[in-house]
Amino acid sequence: MIHQAESLWQRIIEKGANSEDNFKESLNLQPGASDEEFQLIEDTLGVTLPKDMKSFYRLYNGQFW
């Protein structure tokens, strides 16, 4: 699953880079989420996050603004 997430992020970045120089840098992506962060969210919300969602956010966990 992590491979699918990497592929998706790569496609997003490549698509943006076609229209804007330094696209990836302009996204201001945060490092990926940790297991501890996922556990905190799951405990707080009382849910189990889908594995695909975790794979996606393990690579980049949102943006700095």
PDB file with SEQRES, HELIX, SHEET and CRYST1 records, atoms N, CA, C and O in Angstrom:
SEQRES   1 A   65  MET ILE HIS GLN ALA GLU SER LEU TRP GLN ARG ILE ILE          
SEQRES   2 A   65  GLU LYS GLY ALA ASN SER GLU ASP ASN PHE LYS GLU SER          
SEQRES   3 A   65  LEU ASN LEU GLN PRO GLY ALA SER ASP GLU GLU PHE GLN          
SEQRES   4 A   65  LEU ILE GLU ASP THR LEU GLY VAL THR LEU PRO LYS ASP          
SEQRES   5 A   65  MET LYS SER PHE TYR ARG LEU TYR ASN GLY GLN PHE TRP          
HELIX    1 AA1 ILE A    2  ALA A   17  1                                  16    
HELIX    2 AA2 PHE A   23  LEU A   27  1                                   5    
HELIX    3 AA3 ASP A   35  LEU A   45  1                                  11    
HELIX    4 AA4 LYS A   51  LEU A   59  1                                   9    
SHEET    1 AA1 2 LEU A  29  PRO A  31  0                                        
SHEET    2 AA1 2 TYR A  60  GLN A  63 -1                                        
CRYST1    1.000    1.000    1.000  90.00  90.00  90.00 P 1           1          
ATOM      1  N   MET A   1       0.813  -1.210   0.000  1.00  0.00           N  
ATOM      2  CA  MET A   1       0.000   0.000   0.000  1.00  0.00           C  
ATOM      3  C   MET A   1       0.851   1.265   0.000  1.00  0.00           C  
ATOM      4  O   MET A   1       0.472   2.279  -0.587  1.00  0.00           O  
ATOM      5  N   ILE A   2       1.998   1.197   0.661  1.00  0.00           N  
ATOM      6  CA  ILE A   2       2.844   2.392   0.693  1.00  0.00           C  
ATOM      7  C   ILE A   2       3.309   2.734  -0.716  1.00  0.00           C  
ATOM      8  O   ILE A   2       3.492   3.906  -1.046  1.00  0.00           O  
ATOM      9  N   HIS A   3       3.500   1.704  -1.552  1.00  0.00           N  
ATOM     10  CA  HIS A   3       3.908   1.950  -2.936  1.00  0.00           C  
ATOM     11  C   HIS A   3       2.833   2.734  -3.684  1.00  0.00           C  
ATOM     12  O   HIS A   3       3.150   3.632  -4.463  1.00  0.00           O  
ATOM     13  N   GLN A   4       1.574   2.401  -3.452  1.00  0.00           N  
ATOM     14  CA  GLN A   4       0.476   3.127  -4.102  1.00  0.00           C  
ATOM     15  C   GLN A   4       0.447   4.581  -3.645  1.00  0.00           C  
ATOM     16  O   GLN A   4       0.217   5.482  -4.452  1.00  0.00           O  
ATOM     17  N   ALA A   5       0.676   4.809  -2.377  1.00  0.00           N  
ATOM     18  CA  ALA A   5       0.685   6.175  -1.851  1.00  0.00           C  
ATOM     19  C   ALA A   5       1.854   6.963  -2.440  1.00  0.00           C  
ATOM     20  O   ALA A   5       1.699   8.127  -2.808  1.00  0.00           O  
ATOM     21  N   GLU A   6       3.017   6.331  -2.528  1.00  0.00           N  
ATOM     22  CA  GLU A   6       4.175   7.000  -3.127  1.00  0.00           C  
ATOM     23  C   GLU A   6       3.891   7.363  -4.577  1.00  0.00           C  
ATOM     24  O   GLU A   6       4.234   8.454  -5.033  1.00  0.00           O  
ATOM     25  N   SER A   7       3.267   6.444  -5.293  1.00  0.00           N  
ATOM     26  CA  SER A   7       2.929   6.683  -6.691  1.00  0.00           C  
ATOM     27  C   SER A   7       1.941   7.845  -6.827  1.00  0.00           C  
ATOM     28  O   SER A   7       2.075   8.679  -7.722  1.00  0.00           O  
ATOM     29  N   LEU A   8       0.964   7.892  -5.946  1.00  0.00           N  
ATOM     30  CA  LEU A   8      -0.020   8.971  -5.988  1.00  0.00           C  
ATOM     31  C   LEU A   8       0.636  10.320  -5.710  1.00  0.00           C  
ATOM     32  O   LEU A   8       0.385  11.288  -6.427  1.00  0.00           O  
ATOM     33  N   TRP A   9       1.470  10.392  -4.679  1.00  0.00           N  
ATOM     34  CA  TRP A   9       2.159  11.642  -4.379  1.00  0.00           C  
ATOM     35  C   TRP A   9       3.060  12.056  -5.544  1.00  0.00           C  
ATOM     36  O   TRP A   9       3.134  13.237  -5.886  1.00  0.00           O  
ATOM     37  N   GLN A  10       3.741  11.088  -6.147  1.00  0.00           N  
ATOM     38  CA  GLN A  10       4.603  11.390  -7.278  1.00  0.00           C  
ATOM     39  C   GLN A  10       3.790  11.981  -8.430  1.00  0.00           C  
ATOM     40  O   GLN A  10       4.224  12.943  -9.064  1.00  0.00           O  
ATOM     41  N   ARG A  11       2.627  11.418  -8.701  1.00  0.00           N  
ATOM     42  CA  ARG A  11       1.770  11.928  -9.771  1.00  0.00           C  
ATOM     43  C   ARG A  11       1.290  13.337  -9.460  1.00  0.00           C  
ATOM     44  O   ARG A  11       1.262  14.192 -10.346  1.00  0.00           O  
ATOM     45  N   ILE A  12       0.911  13.588  -8.211  1.00  0.00           N  
ATOM     46  CA  ILE A  12       0.456  14.924  -7.810  1.00  0.00           C  
ATOM     47  C   ILE A  12       1.577  15.944  -8.034  1.00  0.00           C  
ATOM     48  O   ILE A  12       1.353  17.008  -8.611  1.00  0.00           O  
ATOM     49  N   ILE A  13       2.778  15.607  -7.574  1.00  0.00           N  
ATOM     50  CA  ILE A  13       3.915  16.523  -7.666  1.00  0.00           C  
ATOM     51  C   ILE A  13       4.330  16.732  -9.121  1.00  0.00           C  
ATOM     52  O   ILE A  13       4.613  17.858  -9.529  1.00  0.00           O  
ATOM     53  N   GLU A  14       4.367  15.660  -9.898  1.00  0.00           N  
ATOM     54  CA  GLU A  14       4.740  15.795 -11.310  1.00  0.00           C  
ATOM     55  C   GLU A  14       3.726  16.647 -12.067  1.00  0.00           C  
ATOM     56  O   GLU A  14       4.107  17.489 -12.880  1.00  0.00           O  
ATOM     57  N   LYS A  15       2.451  16.436 -11.807  1.00  0.00           N  
ATOM     58  CA  LYS A  15       1.397  17.214 -12.481  1.00  0.00           C  
ATOM     59  C   LYS A  15       1.562  18.703 -12.165  1.00  0.00           C  
ATOM     60  O   LYS A  15       1.502  19.537 -13.069  1.00  0.00           O  
ATOM     61  N   GLY A  16       1.769  19.038 -10.896  1.00  0.00           N  
ATOM     62  CA  GLY A  16       1.955  20.430 -10.505  1.00  0.00           C  
ATOM     63  C   GLY A  16       3.234  21.027 -11.060  1.00  0.00           C  
ATOM     64  O   GLY A  16       3.272  22.199 -11.435  1.00  0.00           O  
ATOM     65  N   ALA A  17       4.286  20.212 -11.110  1.00  0.00           N  
ATOM     66  CA  ALA A  17       5.577  20.696 -11.603  1.00  0.00           C  
ATOM     67  C   ALA A  17       5.510  21.055 -13.082  1.00  0.00           C  
ATOM     68  O   ALA A  17       6.313  21.855 -13.562  1.00  0.00           O  
ATOM     69  N   ASN A  18       4.564  20.473 -13.806  1.00  0.00           N  
ATOM     70  CA  ASN A  18       4.403  20.804 -15.220  1.00  0.00           C  
ATOM     71  C   ASN A  18       3.890  22.227 -15.410  1.00  0.00           C  
ATOM     72  O   ASN A  18       4.085  22.822 -16.470  1.00  0.00           O  
ATOM     73  N   SER A  19       3.242  22.768 -14.401  1.00  0.00           N  
ATOM     74  CA  SER A  19       2.680  24.109 -14.542  1.00  0.00           C  
ATOM     75  C   SER A  19       3.345  25.162 -13.655  1.00  0.00           C  
ATOM     76  O   SER A  19       3.081  26.354 -13.806  1.00  0.00           O  
ATOM     77  N   GLU A  20       4.203  24.731 -12.734  1.00  0.00           N  
ATOM     78  CA  GLU A  20       4.827  25.686 -11.809  1.00  0.00           C  
ATOM     79  C   GLU A  20       6.202  25.194 -11.386  1.00  0.00           C  
ATOM     80  O   GLU A  20       6.350  24.064 -10.920  1.00  0.00           O  
ATOM     81  N   ASP A  21       7.209  26.049 -11.551  1.00  0.00           N  
ATOM     82  CA  ASP A  21       8.554  25.705 -11.072  1.00  0.00           C  
ATOM     83  C   ASP A  21       8.520  25.622  -9.545  1.00  0.00           C  
ATOM     84  O   ASP A  21       7.769  26.346  -8.891  1.00  0.00           O  
ATOM     85  N   ASN A  22       9.331  24.746  -8.996  1.00  0.00           N  
ATOM     86  CA  ASN A  22       9.425  24.571  -7.534  1.00  0.00           C  
ATOM     87  C   ASN A  22       8.086  24.217  -6.903  1.00  0.00           C  
ATOM     88  O   ASN A  22       7.808  24.592  -5.764  1.00  0.00           O  
ATOM     89  N   PHE A  23       7.268  23.500  -7.644  1.00  0.00           N  
ATOM     90  CA  PHE A  23       5.929  23.149  -7.150  1.00  0.00           C  
ATOM     91  C   PHE A  23       5.985  22.394  -5.827  1.00  0.00           C  
ATOM     92  O   PHE A  23       5.275  22.738  -4.883  1.00  0.00           O  
ATOM     93  N   LYS A  24       6.828  21.365  -5.758  1.00  0.00           N  
ATOM     94  CA  LYS A  24       6.893  20.562  -4.529  1.00  0.00           C  
ATOM     95  C   LYS A  24       7.277  21.433  -3.334  1.00  0.00           C  
ATOM     96  O   LYS A  24       6.680  21.317  -2.264  1.00  0.00           O  
ATOM     97  N   GLU A  25       8.258  22.293  -3.509  1.00  0.00           N  
ATOM     98  CA  GLU A  25       8.690  23.159  -2.421  1.00  0.00           C  
ATOM     99  C   GLU A  25       7.569  24.112  -1.994  1.00  0.00           C  
ATOM    100  O   GLU A  25       7.415  24.419  -0.811  1.00  0.00           O  
ATOM    101  N   SER A  26       6.789  24.576  -2.985  1.00  0.00           N  
ATOM    102  CA  SER A  26       5.712  25.518  -2.668  1.00  0.00           C  
ATOM    103  C   SER A  26       4.569  24.862  -1.893  1.00  0.00           C  
ATOM    104  O   SER A  26       3.752  25.552  -1.283  1.00  0.00           O  
ATOM    105  N   LEU A  27       4.515  23.534  -1.918  1.00  0.00           N  
ATOM    106  CA  LEU A  27       3.481  22.832  -1.150  1.00  0.00           C  
ATOM    107  C   LEU A  27       3.743  22.886   0.354  1.00  0.00           C  
ATOM    108  O   LEU A  27       2.817  22.743   1.152  1.00  0.00           O  
ATOM    109  N   ASN A  28       5.005  23.094   0.742  1.00  0.00           N  
ATOM    110  CA  ASN A  28       5.370  23.157   2.163  1.00  0.00           C  
ATOM    111  C   ASN A  28       4.904  21.915   2.918  1.00  0.00           C  
ATOM    112  O   ASN A  28       4.285  22.013   3.977  1.00  0.00           O  
ATOM    113  N   LEU A  29       5.212  20.748   2.357  1.00  0.00           N  
ATOM    114  CA  LEU A  29       4.750  19.491   2.942  1.00  0.00           C  
ATOM    115  C   LEU A  29       5.450  19.176   4.256  1.00  0.00           C  
ATOM    116  O   LEU A  29       6.659  19.363   4.392  1.00  0.00           O  
ATOM    117  N   GLN A  30       4.676  18.699   5.217  1.00  0.00           N  
ATOM    118  CA  GLN A  30       5.216  18.250   6.492  1.00  0.00           C  
ATOM    119  C   GLN A  30       5.713  16.815   6.345  1.00  0.00           C  
ATOM    120  O   GLN A  30       5.237  16.082   5.479  1.00  0.00           O  
ATOM    121  N   PRO A  31       6.657  16.413   7.175  1.00  0.00           N  
ATOM    122  CA  PRO A  31       7.076  15.007   7.168  1.00  0.00           C  
ATOM    123  C   PRO A  31       5.884  14.107   7.488  1.00  0.00           C  
ATOM    124  O   PRO A  31       4.879  14.558   8.038  1.00  0.00           O  
ATOM    125  N   GLY A  32       6.011  12.852   7.141  1.00  0.00           N  
ATOM    126  CA  GLY A  32       4.930  11.896   7.350  1.00  0.00           C  
ATOM    127  C   GLY A  32       4.543  11.705   8.810  1.00  0.00           C  
ATOM    128  O   GLY A  32       5.338  11.941   9.720  1.00  0.00           O  
ATOM    129  N   ALA A  33       3.311  11.276   9.010  1.00  0.00           N  
ATOM    130  CA  ALA A  33       2.788  11.019  10.356  1.00  0.00           C  
ATOM    131  C   ALA A  33       3.416   9.752  10.929  1.00  0.00           C  
ATOM    132  O   ALA A  33       3.765   8.827  10.195  1.00  0.00           O  
ATOM    133  N   SER A  34       3.549   9.728  12.235  1.00  0.00           N  
ATOM    134  CA  SER A  34       4.135   8.578  12.931  1.00  0.00           C  
ATOM    135  C   SER A  34       3.027   7.638  13.432  1.00  0.00           C  
ATOM    136  O   SER A  34       1.850   7.996  13.460  1.00  0.00           O  
ATOM    137  N   ASP A  35       3.434   6.446  13.819  1.00  0.00           N  
ATOM    138  CA  ASP A  35       2.482   5.495  14.395  1.00  0.00           C  
ATOM    139  C   ASP A  35       1.832   6.084  15.644  1.00  0.00           C  
ATOM    140  O   ASP A  35       0.647   5.868  15.896  1.00  0.00           O  
ATOM    141  N   GLU A  36       2.615   6.830  16.422  1.00  0.00           N  
ATOM    142  CA  GLU A  36       2.085   7.440  17.641  1.00  0.00           C  
ATOM    143  C   GLU A  36       0.997   8.464  17.317  1.00  0.00           C  
ATOM    144  O   GLU A  36      -0.009   8.548  18.022  1.00  0.00           O  
ATOM    145  N   GLU A  37       1.199   9.242  16.252  1.00  0.00           N  
ATOM    146  CA  GLU A  37       0.191  10.227  15.853  1.00  0.00           C  
ATOM    147  C   GLU A  37      -1.092   9.542  15.375  1.00  0.00           C  
ATOM    148  O   GLU A  37      -2.195   9.985  15.696  1.00  0.00           O  
ATOM    149  N   PHE A  38      -0.940   8.467  14.613  1.00  0.00           N  
ATOM    150  CA  PHE A  38      -2.126   7.731  14.176  1.00  0.00           C  
ATOM    151  C   PHE A  38      -2.873   7.152  15.371  1.00  0.00           C  
ATOM    152  O   PHE A  38      -4.102   7.197  15.424  1.00  0.00           O  
ATOM    153  N   GLN A  39      -2.126   6.610  16.328  1.00  0.00           N  
ATOM    154  CA  GLN A  39      -2.762   6.021  17.508  1.00  0.00           C  
ATOM    155  C   GLN A  39      -3.513   7.077  18.299  1.00  0.00           C  
ATOM    156  O   GLN A  39      -4.614   6.815  18.782  1.00  0.00           O  
ATOM    157  N   LEU A  40      -2.942   8.261  18.441  1.00  0.00           N  
ATOM    158  CA  LEU A  40      -3.602   9.349  19.158  1.00  0.00           C  
ATOM    159  C   LEU A  40      -4.916   9.731  18.469  1.00  0.00           C  
ATOM    160  O   LEU A  40      -5.934   9.920  19.133  1.00  0.00           O  
ATOM    161  N   ILE A  41      -4.891   9.843  17.155  1.00  0.00           N  
ATOM    162  CA  ILE A  41      -6.117  10.177  16.410  1.00  0.00           C  
ATOM    163  C   ILE A  41      -7.156   9.082  16.585  1.00  0.00           C  
ATOM    164  O   ILE A  41      -8.325   9.367  16.844  1.00  0.00           O  
ATOM    165  N   GLU A  42      -6.735   7.833  16.443  1.00  0.00           N  
ATOM    166  CA  GLU A  42      -7.679   6.721  16.569  1.00  0.00           C  
ATOM    167  C   GLU A  42      -8.273   6.661  17.973  1.00  0.00           C  
ATOM    168  O   GLU A  42      -9.475   6.449  18.129  1.00  0.00           O  
ATOM    169  N   ASP A  43      -7.444   6.844  18.985  1.00  0.00           N  
ATOM    170  CA  ASP A  43      -7.936   6.825  20.368  1.00  0.00           C  
ATOM    171  C   ASP A  43      -8.884   7.984  20.633  1.00  0.00           C  
ATOM    172  O   ASP A  43      -9.920   7.808  21.275  1.00  0.00           O  
ATOM    173  N   THR A  44      -8.532   9.168  20.142  1.00  0.00           N  
ATOM    174  CA  THR A  44      -9.357  10.358  20.363  1.00  0.00           C  
ATOM    175  C   THR A  44     -10.710  10.225  19.675  1.00  0.00           C  
ATOM    176  O   THR A  44     -11.741  10.563  20.256  1.00  0.00           O  
ATOM    177  N   LEU A  45     -10.708   9.734  18.443  1.00  0.00           N  
ATOM    178  CA  LEU A  45     -11.956   9.634  17.678  1.00  0.00           C  
ATOM    179  C   LEU A  45     -12.700   8.327  17.906  1.00  0.00           C  
ATOM    180  O   LEU A  45     -13.871   8.205  17.546  1.00  0.00           O  
ATOM    181  N   GLY A  46     -12.031   7.357  18.497  1.00  0.00           N  
ATOM    182  CA  GLY A  46     -12.655   6.058  18.723  1.00  0.00           C  
ATOM    183  C   GLY A  46     -12.900   5.291  17.425  1.00  0.00           C  
ATOM    184  O   GLY A  46     -13.906   4.597  17.278  1.00  0.00           O  
ATOM    185  N   VAL A  47     -11.962   5.430  16.486  1.00  0.00           N  
ATOM    186  CA  VAL A  47     -12.088   4.757  15.192  1.00  0.00           C  
ATOM    187  C   VAL A  47     -10.760   4.096  14.833  1.00  0.00           C  
ATOM    188  O   VAL A  47      -9.729   4.363  15.451  1.00  0.00           O  
ATOM    189  N   THR A  48     -10.803   3.241  13.836  1.00  0.00           N  
ATOM    190  CA  THR A  48      -9.591   2.690  13.244  1.00  0.00           C  
ATOM    191  C   THR A  48      -9.477   3.284  11.848  1.00  0.00           C  
ATOM    192  O   THR A  48     -10.369   3.112  11.017  1.00  0.00           O  
ATOM    193  N   LEU A  49      -8.385   3.979  11.597  1.00  0.00           N  
ATOM    194  CA  LEU A  49      -8.195   4.600  10.296  1.00  0.00           C  
ATOM    195  C   LEU A  49      -7.884   3.531   9.242  1.00  0.00           C  
ATOM    196  O   LEU A  49      -7.203   2.551   9.541  1.00  0.00           O  
ATOM    197  N   PRO A  50      -8.374   3.712   8.023  1.00  0.00           N  
ATOM    198  CA  PRO A  50      -8.074   2.762   6.952  1.00  0.00           C  
ATOM    199  C   PRO A  50      -6.573   2.723   6.644  1.00  0.00           C  
ATOM    200  O   PRO A  50      -5.882   3.738   6.736  1.00  0.00           O  
ATOM    201  N   LYS A  51      -6.086   1.541   6.279  1.00  0.00           N  
ATOM    202  CA  LYS A  51      -4.660   1.369   5.977  1.00  0.00           C  
ATOM    203  C   LYS A  51      -4.220   2.262   4.827  1.00  0.00           C  
ATOM    204  O   LYS A  51      -3.116   2.806   4.856  1.00  0.00           O  
ATOM    205  N   ASP A  52      -5.072   2.422   3.808  1.00  0.00           N  
ATOM    206  CA  ASP A  52      -4.712   3.281   2.674  1.00  0.00           C  
ATOM    207  C   ASP A  52      -4.521   4.727   3.120  1.00  0.00           C  
ATOM    208  O   ASP A  52      -3.620   5.414   2.639  1.00  0.00           O  
ATOM    209  N   MET A  53      -5.356   5.180   4.023  1.00  0.00           N  
ATOM    210  CA  MET A  53      -5.243   6.552   4.529  1.00  0.00           C  
ATOM    211  C   MET A  53      -3.929   6.724   5.290  1.00  0.00           C  
ATOM    212  O   MET A  53      -3.229   7.723   5.125  1.00  0.00           O  
ATOM    213  N   LYS A  54      -3.611   5.745   6.117  1.00  0.00           N  
ATOM    214  CA  LYS A  54      -2.361   5.806   6.867  1.00  0.00           C  
ATOM    215  C   LYS A  54      -1.159   5.814   5.925  1.00  0.00           C  
ATOM    216  O   LYS A  54      -0.208   6.567   6.136  1.00  0.00           O  
ATOM    217  N   SER A  55      -1.199   4.982   4.890  1.00  0.00           N  
ATOM    218  CA  SER A  55      -0.095   4.930   3.928  1.00  0.00           C  
ATOM    219  C   SER A  55       0.124   6.292   3.283  1.00  0.00           C  
ATOM    220  O   SER A  55       1.262   6.733   3.121  1.00  0.00           O  
ATOM    221  N   PHE A  56      -0.962   6.951   2.917  1.00  0.00           N  
ATOM    222  CA  PHE A  56      -0.891   8.259   2.275  1.00  0.00           C  
ATOM    223  C   PHE A  56      -0.256   9.289   3.208  1.00  0.00           C  
ATOM    224  O   PHE A  56       0.624  10.043   2.792  1.00  0.00           O  
ATOM    225  N   TYR A  57      -0.697   9.324   4.462  1.00  0.00           N  
ATOM    226  CA  TYR A  57      -0.201  10.322   5.410  1.00  0.00           C  
ATOM    227  C   TYR A  57       1.138   9.949   6.046  1.00  0.00           C  
ATOM    228  O   TYR A  57       1.754  10.791   6.700  1.00  0.00           O  
ATOM    229  N   ARG A  58       1.598   8.725   5.872  1.00  0.00           N  
ATOM    230  CA  ARG A  58       2.942   8.362   6.352  1.00  0.00           C  
ATOM    231  C   ARG A  58       4.017   9.074   5.533  1.00  0.00           C  
ATOM    232  O   ARG A  58       5.124   9.301   6.021  1.00  0.00           O  
ATOM    233  N   LEU A  59       3.693   9.422   4.303  1.00  0.00           N  
ATOM    234  CA  LEU A  59       4.665  10.090   3.435  1.00  0.00           C  
ATOM    235  C   LEU A  59       4.717  11.589   3.692  1.00  0.00           C  
ATOM    236  O   LEU A  59       5.796  12.158   3.860  1.00  0.00           O  
ATOM    237  N   TYR A  60       3.571  12.218   3.721  1.00  0.00           N  
ATOM    238  CA  TYR A  60       3.470  13.659   4.014  1.00  0.00           C  
ATOM    239  C   TYR A  60       2.225  13.865   4.854  1.00  0.00           C  
ATOM    240  O   TYR A  60       1.147  13.375   4.515  1.00  0.00           O  
ATOM    241  N   ASN A  61       2.375  14.585   5.941  1.00  0.00           N  
ATOM    242  CA  ASN A  61       1.271  14.791   6.873  1.00  0.00           C  
ATOM    243  C   ASN A  61       0.793  16.241   6.807  1.00  0.00           C  
ATOM    244  O   ASN A  61       0.950  17.007   7.758  1.00  0.00           O  
ATOM    245  N   GLY A  62       0.220  16.593   5.687  1.00  0.00           N  
ATOM    246  CA  GLY A  62      -0.320  17.940   5.543  1.00  0.00           C  
ATOM    247  C   GLY A  62       0.734  18.945   5.122  1.00  0.00           C  
ATOM    248  O   GLY A  62       1.796  18.587   4.613  1.00  0.00           O  
ATOM    249  N   GLN A  63       0.413  20.219   5.348  1.00  0.00           N  
ATOM    250  CA  GLN A  63       1.271  21.297   4.902  1.00  0.00           C  
ATOM    251  C   GLN A  63       1.523  22.300   6.035  1.00  0.00           C  
ATOM    252  O   GLN A  63       0.722  22.443   6.958  1.00  0.00           O  
ATOM    253  N   PHE A  64       2.666  22.989   5.928  1.00  0.00           N  
ATOM    254  CA  PHE A  64       2.962  24.107   6.823  1.00  0.00           C  
ATOM    255  C   PHE A  64       2.384  25.366   6.172  1.00  0.00           C  
ATOM    256  O   PHE A  64       2.568  25.570   4.972  1.00  0.00           O  
ATOM    257  N   TRP A  65       1.705  26.195   6.922  1.00  0.00           N  
ATOM    258  CA  TRP A  65       1.163  27.441   6.361  1.00  0.00           C  
ATOM    259  C   TRP A  65       1.620  28.605   7.170  1.00  0.00           C  
ATOM    260  O   TRP A  65       1.273  29.745   6.862  1.00  0.00           O  
TER     261      TRP A  65                                                      
END                                                                             
